[in-house]
Amino acid sequence: MTTQPITVSTLSSYIVQLFERDDTLRDLWVIGEVSNWKRAASGHVYFSLKDRGATIAAVMWKSHAIAHSWLPNEGDQIIAHGYVGVYPERGSIQLYVNRIQPAGRGQLYAQFEALKMRLAAEGLFDGERKRMLVQQPKRIGVITSADAAALRDILRVLAARWPLVEIILFPTLVQGSEAPAQIVAALQEANGYSTAVARLDTLILARGGGSIEDLWSFNDEQVAYAVAASAIPIVVGVGHETDFTIVDFVADLRAPTPSAAAAAVVPDRQEAGAQLDELRRSLLAQAMHQLAYLQQQIQHMQVRLRQIAPQRQLDFRRQRLDDRSRRLHELLRRHLERKESQLRTAAVQLQALSPHSVLQRGYSIVQREDGVIVAAPAQAAPGTRLQVHTAGGPYYVRREE
């Protein structure tokens, strides 16, 4: 024990050394309620942790603060990790925090559910908003960290399934307090690229797995609105299969992992090849069936053509003319024969009725010179010269009294 006085600086340095030699104070977790939360212009965060019995000042440097997707609000219960040290200028004890997590996950889930209910009420989750993906995209955009394992998984899957697709990367932070603003900017940049440079068929928004705090950027309200506002269909693959974020509900399609998101936006070339082969076989079978049908139709038309061919029609009509000519000649012959028979019958009848036939039987016809046939004595006066017709010829007589 010394009786010599020491300076305040010496005392402060000694106290600092005591804290630095204490292993417990160099690495510990502290639970408490946040108060006096302030972010300085420098980006550092100053606050206090308190419980019913005490309060301790705390500071989180900017480099640690921006690495957090979630940061507490005034009055939140948190668990803070760091070390205890002395701030020499004030001689005050401080907790130097490098990691924060909620004291109970219920608080984060409460925030998650509250935002989810509000966005659902606004219609951001409605099925009518969901758009169909392009089946064979020519160009897709990927929004994720440029050096993340998620990007490598996405590129590997795309190369294996559909190497024809062009990939445009829009790099962004996917964790930390600055990540939401960068994700929103990347979404806007991708939409601008699609409009002004080259059309993007689909966007993949992805990151690998992590804790709820690590994925908290994808529960950000502004990120959700940016996803909803995108003119390009978006597939989200964030975390693992059991992880759900707000953007999963807003996006056009939710995939359980980044790899699954890549598989969802492009077809599988082997499956496409098999489908193409099946389509080729189907088209060939249809073509053969159609060809057989057309050949049958041609044969039917050839038969009909032969039936209605001009030469065949001429032959048919010529034959019909011959038949009708024969029938006409036959009808004429029969008609002539019938008329000849009638004529002979009439001749016989006429012959029988002819005066000459009567004359042949010894009768004669007496006719005056004026041609009047004398059928009675009163028709010829005495002395009238009469002509007598006989079978042998005529002779003349004069009537006597």
KOLRO-911655 format. One line per field, with one value per residue (C-alpha): residue number from 1; residue in one letter; z, x, y. Coordinates in steps of 0.1 Angstrom, whole numbers. Layout:
N
pos NUM | ...
code A | ...
pz Z | ...
px X | ...
py Y | ...
END
This chain:
401
pos 1 | 2 | 3 | 4 | 5 | 6 | 7 | 8 | 9 | 10 | 11 | 12 | 13 | 14 | 15 | 16 | 17 | 18 | 19 | 20 | 21 | 22 | 23 | 24 | 25 | 26 | 27 | 28 | 29 | 30 | 31 | 32 | 33 | 34 | 35 | 36 | 37 | 38 | 39 | 40 | 41 | 42 | 43 | 44 | 45 | 46 | 47 | 48 | 49 | 50 | 51 | 52 | 53 | 54 | 55 | 56 | 57 | 58 | 59 | 60 | 61 | 62 | 63 | 64 | 65 | 66 | 67 | 68 | 69 | 70 | 71 | 72 | 73 | 74 | 75 | 76 | 77 | 78 | 79 | 80 | 81 | 82 | 83 | 84 | 85 | 86 | 87 | 88 | 89 | 90 | 91 | 92 | 93 | 94 | 95 | 96 | 97 | 98 | 99 | 100 | 101 | 102 | 103 | 104 | 105 | 106 | 107 | 108 | 109 | 110 | 111 | 112 | 113 | 114 | 115 | 116 | 117 | 118 | 119 | 120 | 121 | 122 | 123 | 124 | 125 | 126 | 127 | 128 | 129 | 130 | 131 | 132 | 133 | 134 | 135 | 136 | 137 | 138 | 139 | 140 | 141 | 142 | 143 | 144 | 145 | 146 | 147 | 148 | 149 | 150 | 151 | 152 | 153 | 154 | 155 | 156 | 157 | 158 | 159 | 160 | 161 | 162 | 163 | 164 | 165 | 166 | 167 | 168 | 169 | 170 | 171 | 172 | 173 | 174 | 175 | 176 | 177 | 178 | 179 | 180 | 181 | 182 | 183 | 184 | 185 | 186 | 187 | 188 | 189 | 190 | 191 | 192 | 193 | 194 | 195 | 196 | 197 | 198 | 199 | 200 | 201 | 202 | 203 | 204 | 205 | 206 | 207 | 208 | 209 | 210 | 211 | 212 | 213 | 214 | 215 | 216 | 217 | 218 | 219 | 220 | 221 | 222 | 223 | 224 | 225 | 226 | 227 | 228 | 229 | 230 | 231 | 232 | 233 | 234 | 235 | 236 | 237 | 238 | 239 | 240 | 241 | 242 | 243 | 244 | 245 | 246 | 247 | 248 | 249 | 250 | 251 | 252 | 253 | 254 | 255 | 256 | 257 | 258 | 259 | 260 | 261 | 262 | 263 | 264 | 265 | 266 | 267 | 268 | 269 | 270 | 271 | 272 | 273 | 274 | 275 | 276 | 277 | 278 | 279 | 280 | 281 | 282 | 283 | 284 | 285 | 286 | 287 | 288 | 289 | 290 | 291 | 292 | 293 | 294 | 295 | 296 | 297 | 298 | 299 | 300 | 301 | 302 | 303 | 304 | 305 | 306 | 307 | 308 | 309 | 310 | 311 | 312 | 313 | 314 | 315 | 316 | 317 | 318 | 319 | 320 | 321 | 322 | 323 | 324 | 325 | 326 | 327 | 328 | 329 | 330 | 331 | 332 | 333 | 334 | 335 | 336 | 337 | 338 | 339 | 340 | 341 | 342 | 343 | 344 | 345 | 346 | 347 | 348 | 349 | 350 | 351 | 352 | 353 | 354 | 355 | 356 | 357 | 358 | 359 | 360 | 361 | 362 | 363 | 364 | 365 | 366 | 367 | 368 | 369 | 370 | 371 | 372 | 373 | 374 | 375 | 376 | 377 | 378 | 379 | 380 | 381 | 382 | 383 | 384 | 385 | 386 | 387 | 388 | 389 | 390 | 391 | 392 | 393 | 394 | 395 | 396 | 397 | 398 | 399 | 400 | 401
code M | T | T | Q | P | I | T | V | S | T | L | S | S | Y | I | V | Q | L | F | E | R | D | D | T | L | R | D | L | W | V | I | G | E | V | S | N | W | K | R | A | A | S | G | H | V | Y | F | S | L | K | D | R | G | A | T | I | A | A | V | M | W | K | S | H | A | I | A | H | S | W | L | P | N | E | G | D | Q | I | I | A | H | G | Y | V | G | V | Y | P | E | R | G | S | I | Q | L | Y | V | N | R | I | Q | P | A | G | R | G | Q | L | Y | A | Q | F | E | A | L | K | M | R | L | A | A | E | G | L | F | D | G | E | R | K | R | M | L | V | Q | Q | P | K | R | I | G | V | I | T | S | A | D | A | A | A | L | R | D | I | L | R | V | L | A | A | R | W | P | L | V | E | I | I | L | F | P | T | L | V | Q | G | S | E | A | P | A | Q | I | V | A | A | L | Q | E | A | N | G | Y | S | T | A | V | A | R | L | D | T | L | I | L | A | R | G | G | G | S | I | E | D | L | W | S | F | N | D | E | Q | V | A | Y | A | V | A | A | S | A | I | P | I | V | V | G | V | G | H | E | T | D | F | T | I | V | D | F | V | A | D | L | R | A | P | T | P | S | A | A | A | A | A | V | V | P | D | R | Q | E | A | G | A | Q | L | D | E | L | R | R | S | L | L | A | Q | A | M | H | Q | L | A | Y | L | Q | Q | Q | I | Q | H | M | Q | V | R | L | R | Q | I | A | P | Q | R | Q | L | D | F | R | R | Q | R | L | D | D | R | S | R | R | L | H | E | L | L | R | R | H | L | E | R | K | E | S | Q | L | R | T | A | A | V | Q | L | Q | A | L | S | P | H | S | V | L | Q | R | G | Y | S | I | V | Q | R | E | D | G | V | I | V | A | A | P | A | Q | A | A | P | G | T | R | L | Q | V | H | T | A | G | G | P | Y | Y | V | R | R | E | E
pz 0 | -11 | 6 | -25 | -44 | -80 | -109 | -122 | -155 | -136 | -117 | -148 | -166 | -136 | -136 | -173 | -168 | -141 | -165 | -193 | -171 | -161 | -186 | -175 | -184 | -217 | -232 | -218 | -226 | -207 | -207 | -201 | -214 | -239 | -230 | -245 | -278 | -301 | -334 | -338 | -371 | -372 | -373 | -338 | -315 | -278 | -254 | -219 | -206 | -174 | -152 | -119 | -99 | -122 | -154 | -175 | -204 | -237 | -271 | -305 | -331 | -366 | -381 | -358 | -361 | -399 | -397 | -380 | -400 | -368 | -342 | -311 | -303 | -271 | -244 | -261 | -240 | -256 | -250 | -258 | -263 | -258 | -231 | -202 | -203 | -188 | -208 | -194 | -202 | -179 | -158 | -165 | -170 | -205 | -222 | -256 | -276 | -309 | -312 | -302 | -303 | -289 | -254 | -267 | -303 | -296 | -300 | -336 | -344 | -331 | -354 | -383 | -378 | -374 | -407 | -424 | -413 | -425 | -459 | -463 | -456 | -483 | -508 | -514 | -508 | -530 | -555 | -583 | -582 | -588 | -623 | -644 | -650 | -686 | -694 | -713 | -703 | -724 | -697 | -659 | -632 | -599 | -568 | -540 | -525 | -551 | -529 | -513 | -516 | -526 | -559 | -566 | -560 | -583 | -611 | -608 | -610 | -640 | -659 | -653 | -662 | -689 | -700 | -728 | -703 | -699 | -662 | -651 | -615 | -594 | -563 | -529 | -492 | -479 | -442 | -419 | -414 | -448 | -466 | -470 | -488 | -511 | -519 | -528 | -550 | -567 | -575 | -590 | -610 | -624 | -635 | -651 | -669 | -682 | -696 | -710 | -719 | -723 | -712 | -681 | -680 | -643 | -612 | -585 | -550 | -528 | -499 | -479 | -445 | -412 | -380 | -379 | -373 | -403 | -426 | -411 | -442 | -461 | -435 | -442 | -452 | -479 | -494 | -495 | -513 | -538 | -546 | -551 | -574 | -597 | -633 | -636 | -620 | -589 | -574 | -538 | -524 | -489 | -462 | -458 | -464 | -430 | -432 | -441 | -446 | -457 | -492 | -496 | -495 | -517 | -545 | -575 | -563 | -531 | -534 | -502 | -511 | -536 | -555 | -557 | -569 | -598 | -606 | -606 | -632 | -660 | -675 | -672 | -705 | -701 | -695 | -723 | -746 | -736 | -742 | -776 | -785 | -775 | -794 | -824 | -822 | -818 | -848 | -869 | -860 | -868 | -900 | -911 | -901 | -921 | -950 | -950 | -949 | -978 | -998 | -993 | -1003 | -1034 | -1043 | -1038 | -1059 | -1087 | -1087 | -1090 | -1116 | -1137 | -1132 | -1143 | -1169 | -1202 | -1223 | -1201 | -1202 | -1240 | -1242 | -1219 | -1239 | -1272 | -1259 | -1247 | -1281 | -1299 | -1276 | -1282 | -1320 | -1320 | -1299 | -1323 | -1354 | -1338 | -1329 | -1365 | -1380 | -1358 | -1366 | -1404 | -1402 | -1383 | -1409 | -1438 | -1423 | -1419 | -1454 | -1468 | -1448 | -1461 | -1497 | -1493 | -1479 | -1506 | -1533 | -1520 | -1521 | -1554 | -1584 | -1606 | -1584 | -1589 | -1627 | -1626 | -1613 | -1644 | -1632 | -1652 | -1644 | -1665 | -1666 | -1685 | -1705 | -1677 | -1654 | -1634 | -1626 | -1636 | -1608 | -1620 | -1654 | -1644 | -1644 | -1682 | -1707 | -1738 | -1764 | -1738 | -1748 | -1720 | -1713 | -1699 | -1679 | -1679 | -1667 | -1703 | -1709 | -1716 | -1745 | -1755 | -1759 | -1765 | -1744 | -1762 | -1751
px 0 | 14 | 8 | 20 | -8 | -13 | -28 | -63 | -49 | -28 | -58 | -79 | -52 | -49 | -87 | -86 | -59 | -80 | -109 | -87 | -72 | -107 | -117 | -154 | -156 | -138 | -165 | -200 | -237 | -259 | -297 | -316 | -340 | -329 | -332 | -318 | -312 | -294 | -275 | -248 | -240 | -208 | -230 | -221 | -250 | -252 | -277 | -282 | -291 | -311 | -331 | -349 | -317 | -291 | -282 | -250 | -240 | -234 | -220 | -220 | -196 | -208 | -190 | -210 | -243 | -245 | -239 | -272 | -305 | -324 | -318 | -339 | -362 | -366 | -379 | -370 | -356 | -323 | -293 | -261 | -227 | -194 | -170 | -169 | -144 | -137 | -141 | -111 | -123 | -153 | -141 | -173 | -179 | -193 | -205 | -189 | -215 | -207 | -239 | -275 | -304 | -339 | -342 | -371 | -379 | -415 | -407 | -394 | -422 | -447 | -432 | -432 | -469 | -479 | -463 | -476 | -512 | -509 | -495 | -521 | -548 | -533 | -536 | -499 | -503 | -534 | -532 | -546 | -513 | -492 | -478 | -469 | -432 | -418 | -413 | -381 | -365 | -338 | -325 | -329 | -317 | -302 | -303 | -280 | -246 | -218 | -196 | -223 | -225 | -261 | -250 | -227 | -255 | -278 | -252 | -245 | -281 | -288 | -258 | -268 | -305 | -306 | -272 | -289 | -301 | -282 | -277 | -274 | -262 | -274 | -252 | -265 | -259 | -284 | -277 | -272 | -289 | -279 | -291 | -328 | -320 | -295 | -321 | -347 | -321 | -311 | -348 | -352 | -320 | -331 | -364 | -347 | -322 | -352 | -368 | -338 | -312 | -325 | -357 | -354 | -379 | -376 | -358 | -343 | -341 | -320 | -297 | -286 | -298 | -293 | -310 | -341 | -319 | -298 | -328 | -345 | -337 | -363 | -389 | -384 | -415 | -398 | -383 | -418 | -432 | -403 | -410 | -447 | -439 | -416 | -427 | -407 | -419 | -399 | -390 | -377 | -353 | -343 | -329 | -339 | -371 | -385 | -376 | -404 | -400 | -424 | -411 | -420 | -456 | -453 | -432 | -448 | -433 | -416 | -388 | -375 | -338 | -317 | -310 | -347 | -354 | -329 | -346 | -380 | -372 | -358 | -368 | -346 | -328 | -331 | -368 | -371 | -352 | -375 | -406 | -391 | -386 | -421 | -435 | -414 | -429 | -464 | -460 | -446 | -475 | -500 | -482 | -483 | -519 | -527 | -507 | -526 | -559 | -549 | -537 | -571 | -588 | -567 | -577 | -613 | -610 | -592 | -621 | -645 | -624 | -624 | -662 | -667 | -639 | -649 | -639 | -658 | -688 | -685 | -683 | -712 | -733 | -722 | -733 | -766 | -771 | -765 | -790 | -816 | -809 | -815 | -846 | -859 | -852 | -869 | -899 | -900 | -898 | -926 | -946 | -941 | -950 | -981 | -990 | -982 | -1005 | -1032 | -1026 | -1030 | -1062 | -1075 | -1065 | -1084 | -1114 | -1111 | -1108 | -1139 | -1158 | -1144 | -1169 | -1144 | -1149 | -1187 | -1181 | -1161 | -1191 | -1211 | -1226 | -1222 | -1224 | -1246 | -1234 | -1248 | -1225 | -1225 | -1210 | -1241 | -1245 | -1279 | -1294 | -1330 | -1348 | -1361 | -1326 | -1322 | -1347 | -1355 | -1329 | -1302 | -1268 | -1255 | -1221 | -1220 | -1190 | -1182 | -1154 | -1142 | -1145 | -1171 | -1195 | -1223 | -1260 | -1290 | -1320 | -1351 | -1386
py 0 | 33 | 67 | 86 | 102 | 92 | 111 | 105 | 92 | 67 | 55 | 53 | 33 | 9 | 4 | -3 | -29 | -46 | -49 | -62 | -89 | -102 | -129 | -127 | -90 | -95 | -118 | -118 | -116 | -91 | -91 | -58 | -32 | -7 | 30 | 63 | 46 | 71 | 68 | 94 | 111 | 89 | 58 | 47 | 38 | 49 | 35 | 21 | -13 | -14 | -36 | -29 | -27 | -10 | 8 | 5 | 26 | 8 | 16 | -2 | 9 | 16 | -15 | -37 | -18 | -21 | -58 | -62 | -67 | -61 | -34 | -28 | 1 | 20 | -3 | -36 | -64 | -76 | -98 | -79 | -95 | -77 | -67 | -42 | -14 | 20 | 53 | 71 | 107 | 103 | 74 | 56 | 19 | 10 | -21 | -23 | -43 | -61 | -83 | -78 | -102 | -100 | -113 | -134 | -143 | -135 | -98 | -103 | -126 | -101 | -75 | -100 | -109 | -73 | -63 | -94 | -87 | -50 | -59 | -87 | -62 | -39 | -68 | -74 | -111 | -116 | -145 | -123 | -104 | -134 | -136 | -167 | -172 | -173 | -210 | -206 | -173 | -157 | -134 | -134 | -110 | -122 | -100 | -112 | -108 | -110 | -132 | -153 | -191 | -186 | -169 | -199 | -223 | -203 | -202 | -239 | -249 | -225 | -238 | -274 | -270 | -243 | -230 | -209 | -183 | -150 | -140 | -104 | -99 | -69 | -72 | -60 | -66 | -92 | -87 | -57 | -24 | -10 | -41 | -31 | 1 | -17 | -44 | -18 | 0 | -33 | -41 | -6 | -10 | -43 | -29 | 0 | -23 | -43 | -12 | 7 | -20 | -55 | -72 | -94 | -123 | -131 | -119 | -141 | -125 | -148 | -153 | -183 | -195 | -179 | -168 | -147 | -117 | -126 | -128 | -97 | -75 | -95 | -86 | -49 | -30 | -10 | -42 | -57 | -27 | -27 | -64 | -57 | -27 | -47 | -50 | -82 | -114 | -122 | -156 | -154 | -180 | -169 | -191 | -227 | -246 | -238 | -201 | -176 | -139 | -111 | -111 | -148 | -137 | -107 | -124 | -141 | -174 | -185 | -211 | -229 | -222 | -202 | -234 | -242 | -206 | -212 | -245 | -228 | -201 | -223 | -256 | -287 | -293 | -331 | -329 | -304 | -328 | -357 | -336 | -325 | -361 | -370 | -341 | -351 | -387 | -373 | -349 | -378 | -401 | -373 | -366 | -402 | -405 | -374 | -386 | -419 | -401 | -378 | -408 | -425 | -392 | -391 | -426 | -418 | -387 | -407 | -431 | -403 | -386 | -418 | -419 | -383 | -381 | -365 | -395 | -418 | -395 | -394 | -431 | -435 | -410 | -425 | -459 | -444 | -428 | -461 | -478 | -451 | -453 | -490 | -486 | -459 | -480 | -509 | -487 | -472 | -507 | -520 | -489 | -493 | -530 | -520 | -493 | -517 | -543 | -516 | -505 | -540 | -545 | -511 | -520 | -553 | -534 | -508 | -534 | -550 | -518 | -506 | -502 | -520 | -551 | -547 | -544 | -576 | -594 | -583 | -550 | -518 | -481 | -458 | -422 | -392 | -370 | -344 | -370 | -377 | -414 | -426 | -446 | -444 | -441 | -407 | -393 | -397 | -384 | -404 | -398 | -390 | -403 | -425 | -439 | -474 | -485 | -523 | -544 | -545 | -508 | -481 | -479 | -454 | -460 | -437 | -441 | -450 | -442
END
